[in-house]
């Protein structure tokens, strides 16, 4: 039974009852008693759980230092963070036409919906087939001198986009450059943290993210004016440190809870060590998987000095597995005790929600040819960040499960 696939009734490589994967987040009773509870208790007993509390400001200062930026503003969600970053970088009030923003067609829906929320239009462009991040050549080819105002690259899965090339394009055409860092906490581009490489960066602390408070977000920037506009967007138009009843700008209420900040203050301290562990396990895993025909482990661009590894994205070829489809492979691998996913099933521009907007309001969506995105959507298989917090033995289980499937099918 050892060589019979679990999907066919055999014994799985990994028994998830006896050997579960690391949960996420990594909560423990010890951490609660020594670190989390005292901070939440402090907020609770202060009777200041929101406005005028100090935890959000403290977190912003620490996150700015961590990301190598001058300013960081806590938000209640990652989607809000993208909207606020756009509003800050483009000086948008949300009422007039915000112009066009170029985004990759391989990303989570919030990258585009946040753009539309700010009354901007979206231009979808292709990705690099090796790194799954926005293709600078596709960006430049898509620029409309009469409409385009910004480029919004996504550090997909934690792999930094080609920021030098994108910055040169942005400067050449007078465009804003805003990073979607939702999946890239801790990632580095030429030894600089993502979120510090553009006019503004937007992070998510949603429950699956490498730094989480269940929900939450952050905007980072080195520009004081952008930081002030982001703060005003978040705090009903108020200036940082300004009077409560003064509103130099029109803003909205996106103020986060002090409890989120208290939780993140503890977890931020552990992020760097966890990121290093993910990178070490990913490198070890790739060494094993690259020996298996039909599997292409994630490729690292030369500018990546640290990957965020929110996702470990491999490419699957049926040719190495007896012609079996990707969906069959994902089903078989899952049954062997290795949770995985096909990831984004189609280019975002083709998802029903976006397609409906494009049909009803065609002026809001512009599509360009995206053959690499379409191919990646057909071939990708994702493993998840919590799996990369395991041991070398855990990575061996992944390799053995993939090799077992190949032996059986070939």
C-alpha positions in Angstrom: 0.0 0.0 0.0 3.0 2.3 0.5 3.4 2.8 -3.3 -0.4 3.1 -3.9 -1.6 6.6 -4.1 -3.8 7.8 -1.2 -6.3 9.0 -3.8 -6.6 5.3 -4.9 -6.9 4.0 -1.3 -3.3 3.8 -0.4 -1.5 5.1 2.7 -0.7 8.9 2.4 2.8 10.1 2.8 1.7 12.3 5.6 -1.0 11.4 8.0 -2.5 14.8 8.9 -4.1 13.4 12.1 -0.8 12.3 13.5 1.4 14.9 11.8 -0.6 18.1 11.1 1.0 21.1 9.5 1.9 24.2 11.5 -1.3 26.1 12.3 -1.5 29.8 11.5 -1.1 32.0 13.4 1.3 30.2 15.7 -0.6 31.0 18.9 0.5 29.5 22.2 -0.7 29.7 25.8 2.8 30.9 26.8 2.7 33.7 24.3 -0.8 34.7 25.3 0.1 34.9 29.0 3.5 36.6 28.6 3.0 38.9 25.7 -0.5 39.2 24.2 -2.7 39.4 27.2 -0.7 42.1 29.0 -0.9 44.3 25.9 -4.6 43.7 25.3 -5.2 44.2 29.0 -3.4 47.5 28.8 -5.7 48.7 26.0 -8.8 47.4 27.8 -8.0 49.1 31.1 -7.0 52.3 29.5 -10.6 52.8 28.3 -9.1 54.1 25.1 -9.8 51.4 22.5 -9.8 53.6 19.4 -9.3 57.3 18.8 -6.6 59.0 20.8 -5.0 55.7 21.7 -1.3 55.2 21.4 -0.8 51.7 20.2 -1.6 52.4 16.5 0.9 55.2 16.5 3.5 53.1 18.3 3.0 50.3 15.7 3.3 52.8 12.9 6.6 54.0 14.2 8.0 50.5 14.6 6.7 49.3 11.2 8.2 52.4 9.5 11.6 51.5 11.0 11.2 47.8 10.0 10.3 48.7 6.4 12.9 51.4 6.1 10.4 54.2 5.6 9.7 57.5 7.3 5.9 57.0 7.8 3.5 54.1 8.3 -0.2 54.4 8.9 -2.3 51.6 10.3 -5.5 50.7 8.4 -8.4 48.3 9.2 -7.9 46.2 6.0 -5.4 45.6 3.2 -7.9 46.8 0.6 -8.3 50.1 2.5 -4.5 50.4 2.5 -4.3 50.2 -1.3 -7.1 52.8 -1.6 -5.4 55.1 0.9 -2.0 54.7 -0.8 -3.6 55.6 -4.1 -5.3 58.6 -2.6 -2.1 59.7 -0.9 0.2 59.3 -3.9 -2.2 60.7 -6.5 -3.9 63.3 -4.2 -7.3 61.9 -4.9 -10.4 63.0 -3.0 -12.6 60.3 -4.5 -15.0 62.5 -6.4 -13.2 63.3 -9.6 -11.8 61.1 -12.3 -8.6 59.7 -10.9 -7.1 58.6 -14.2 -5.8 55.1 -15.1 -3.7 52.7 -13.0 -1.8 49.9 -14.5 -2.0 46.6 -12.6 -1.0 43.0 -13.3 -3.6 40.6 -14.5 -2.4 37.9 -12.0 -3.4 39.2 -8.6 -6.1 39.2 -5.9 -9.2 41.1 -6.8 -8.5 43.9 -4.2 -5.6 45.2 -6.3 -8.2 46.2 -8.9 -11.2 46.9 -6.8 -9.3 49.4 -4.6 -8.4 51.2 -7.8 -12.0 51.4 -8.9 -13.0 52.5 -5.5 -10.9 55.6 -5.9 -12.7 56.4 -9.2 -9.7 55.4 -11.2 -9.8 53.1 -14.2 -7.8 49.9 -14.5 -5.5 48.7 -17.3 -4.5 45.0 -16.9 -1.1 43.9 -18.2 0.9 40.7 -18.4 3.3 39.2 -15.9 6.8 37.8 -16.2 6.5 34.1 -16.7 9.3 33.2 -14.3 8.5 35.5 -11.4 4.7 36.0 -11.7 5.2 39.7 -11.1 4.2 42.5 -13.5 6.2 42.7 -16.7 7.9 46.1 -17.1 7.9 45.9 -20.9 4.1 45.2 -20.8 3.7 48.2 -18.5 5.5 50.6 -20.8 3.6 49.3 -23.9 0.3 49.9 -22.1 0.9 53.5 -21.0 -1.7 55.9 -22.4 -0.1 59.4 -22.1 -3.6 61.0 -21.8 -4.9 58.6 -19.1 -2.3 56.7 -17.2 -1.4 58.1 -13.8 0.1 55.3 -11.8 1.7 51.8 -11.9 0.6 49.4 -9.2 2.9 46.3 -9.1 2.1 43.4 -6.9 4.9 41.5 -5.1 3.1 38.2 -5.9 3.5 35.5 -3.3 6.3 37.5 -1.7 8.5 37.8 -4.7 9.5 41.5 -5.3 8.7 43.0 -8.6 11.4 44.5 -10.9 11.2 47.9 -9.1 14.3 49.5 -10.7 12.8 49.0 -14.2 9.4 50.1 -13.0 10.8 53.2 -11.3 12.6 54.2 -14.5 9.4 53.8 -16.5 7.4 55.8 -13.9 10.0 58.6 -13.8 10.2 58.7 -17.6 6.4 59.1 -18.0 5.7 61.2 -14.8 3.7 58.4 -13.1 3.2 57.5 -9.5 4.5 54.1 -8.4 2.6 52.3 -5.6 3.5 48.8 -4.3 0.9 46.2 -3.4 2.8 44.4 -0.6 -0.1 42.4 0.7 1.7 39.1 0.2 5.3 40.3 0.8 5.9 41.1 4.5 9.6 41.0 5.1 10.6 40.6 1.4 13.7 42.6 0.2 14.7 44.0 -3.1 18.5 44.6 -3.2 18.5 44.5 0.6 15.7 47.1 0.9 12.3 46.1 2.3 9.3 46.2 0.0 7.1 49.2 0.8 10.1 51.5 0.7 10.8 51.3 -3.0 8.1 53.6 -4.4 5.8 56.5 -3.6 3.8 54.3 -1.2 3.4 50.7 -0.2 0.2 48.9 1.0 0.2 45.9 3.3 -2.5 43.5 4.5 -2.7 41.8 7.9 -5.7 39.6 6.9 -5.8 36.2 8.6 -3.8 34.2 6.1 -1.0 36.8 5.8 2.6 36.3 7.1 1.9 39.1 9.7 -1.7 39.0 10.8 -4.3 40.5 13.2 -7.2 38.8 11.5 -7.9 41.9 9.5 -5.8 45.0 9.1 -3.5 46.9 6.8 -0.6 49.4 6.6 0.5 52.2 4.3 4.2 53.0 4.2 5.9 56.0 2.5 8.9 58.2 2.7 7.0 61.3 1.6 5.5 63.5 4.3 2.8 64.9 2.1 1.7 61.4 1.0 1.8 60.3 4.6 -0.3 63.3 5.7 -2.9 62.6 3.0 -3.0 58.9 3.9 -3.6 59.9 7.6 -6.4 62.3 6.5 -7.9 59.5 4.4 -7.9 57.2 7.4 -9.0 59.8 10.1 -11.8 61.8 8.6 -9.5 64.5 7.2 -7.5 65.3 10.2 -3.8 66.1 10.1 -1.3 64.0 12.1 -1.2 65.5 15.5 -3.9 68.0 14.6 -6.9 69.1 16.6 -9.8 66.7 16.8 -12.4 69.1 15.4 -10.2 70.5 12.6 -10.4 68.9 9.1 -7.8 70.3 6.6 -8.9 67.7 4.1 -12.0 65.7 3.5 -11.4 62.2 4.7 -13.2 59.0 5.8 -13.4 56.9 8.9 -10.9 54.0 8.4 -9.6 54.2 12.0 -8.4 50.8 13.2 -8.9 49.3 16.7 -6.2 49.7 19.3 -6.5 45.9 19.9 -5.3 45.2 16.4 -2.2 47.4 17.0 -1.5 45.7 20.3 -1.6 42.2 18.7 0.6 43.3 15.8 3.2 44.9 18.1 3.9 41.4 19.5 3.8 39.6 16.2 6.0 42.1 14.3 8.9 41.2 16.6 8.8 37.6 15.3 8.3 38.4 11.6 12.0 38.5 10.5 12.9 35.2 12.1 9.8 33.6 10.5 10.7 35.1 7.1 14.2 33.7 7.4 12.9 30.3 8.2 10.5 30.3 5.3 13.4 31.2 3.0 15.6 28.4 4.3 12.8 25.8 4.0 11.9 27.1 0.5 15.5 26.8 -0.7 15.7 23.2 0.7 12.4 22.3 -0.8 13.4 23.6 -4.2 16.5 21.6 -4.2 14.4 18.4 -3.9 11.7 19.4 -6.3 14.0 20.5 -9.1 15.0 16.9 -9.5 11.5 15.8 -10.4 10.5 16.1 -14.1 7.4 18.1 -14.7 7.8 20.3 -11.6 9.4 23.8 -11.8 10.1 25.3 -8.4 9.8 29.1 -7.9 12.5 31.1 -9.6 14.2 34.0 -7.9 15.1 37.1 -9.8 18.7 38.4 -9.2 17.4 41.4 -7.3 15.7 39.3 -4.7 17.7 39.3 -1.5 14.8 38.0 0.6 11.6 36.4 -0.6 8.4 36.9 1.5 7.1 33.4 0.7 3.5 34.0 1.5 3.1 31.5 -1.3 5.4 28.8 -2.7 4.4 28.8 -6.4 5.5 25.9 -8.5 4.6 25.1 -12.2 3.2 21.8 -13.1 3.6 20.1 -16.5 1.4 17.0 -17.3 4.3 15.8 -19.6 6.2 14.8 -16.5 3.3 13.0 -14.9 2.0 10.7 -17.6 -0.3 13.3 -19.1 -2.4 13.7 -15.9 -4.1 17.1 -15.5 -3.1 19.7 -13.0 -6.4 19.3 -11.2 -5.8 15.6 -10.8 -2.3 16.3 -9.5 -3.6 18.8 -6.9 -6.2 16.3 -5.8 -3.6 13.6 -5.5 -1.1 15.7 -3.6 -3.8 16.9 -1.2 -4.7 13.3 -0.5 -1.1 12.6 0.3 -1.3 15.1 3.1 0.1 18.1 1.3 -2.4 20.9 1.2 -2.2 22.9 -2.0 -4.2 24.9 -4.5 -4.3 25.9 -8.2 -4.2 29.5 -7.1 -5.8 32.1 -9.3 -7.9 30.1 -11.8 -8.0 32.8 -14.5 -6.6 36.2 -15.2 -8.3 38.7 -12.9 -9.7 40.6 -15.9 -11.7 37.4 -16.8 -13.2 36.8 -13.4 -16.9 37.3 -13.4 -17.0 40.3 -11.1 -14.4 42.3 -13.1 -15.9 41.1 -16.4 -19.3 42.4 -15.3 -17.9 45.8 -14.6 -16.1 45.8 -17.9 -19.4 44.9 -19.7 -21.5 47.4 -17.9 -18.9 50.2 -17.7 -16.4 49.5 -20.5 -14.6 52.8 -20.0 -13.4 51.6 -16.6 -11.5 48.5 -17.7 -8.8 48.1 -20.3 -7.3 44.7 -21.1 -4.1 44.1 -22.9 -2.8 40.7 -24.2 -1.7 38.6 -21.3 -0.5 35.2 -22.6 2.0 34.6 -19.7 -0.8 35.2 -17.2 -3.1 32.8 -19.0 -0.3 30.1 -19.0 0.6 30.6 -15.4 -3.1 30.2 -14.5 -3.1 26.9 -16.2 0.1 25.6 -14.7 0.5 27.0 -11.2 0.3 25.0 -7.9 0.5 26.8 -4.6 1.8 25.7 -1.3 1.3 28.0 1.7 3.4 30.0 4.1 2.6 28.0 7.2 3.9 24.9 5.5 7.3 26.7 5.2 7.5 27.2 8.9 8.0 23.5 9.4 11.1 21.4 9.5 13.4 19.9 6.9 11.5 16.6 7.4 8.3 18.4 6.5 9.8 19.6 3.3 11.0 16.0 2.6 7.3 14.9 2.9 6.4 17.3 0.1 9.2 16.0 -2.1 8.3 12.4 -1.4 4.6 13.0 -2.1 5.3 14.6 -5.4 7.8 11.9 -6.3 5.4 9.2 -5.3 2.7 10.6 -7.6 5.1 10.8 -10.5 6.4 7.2 -10.0 2.8 5.9 -10.0 1.7 7.8 -13.0 4.8 7.3 -15.1 
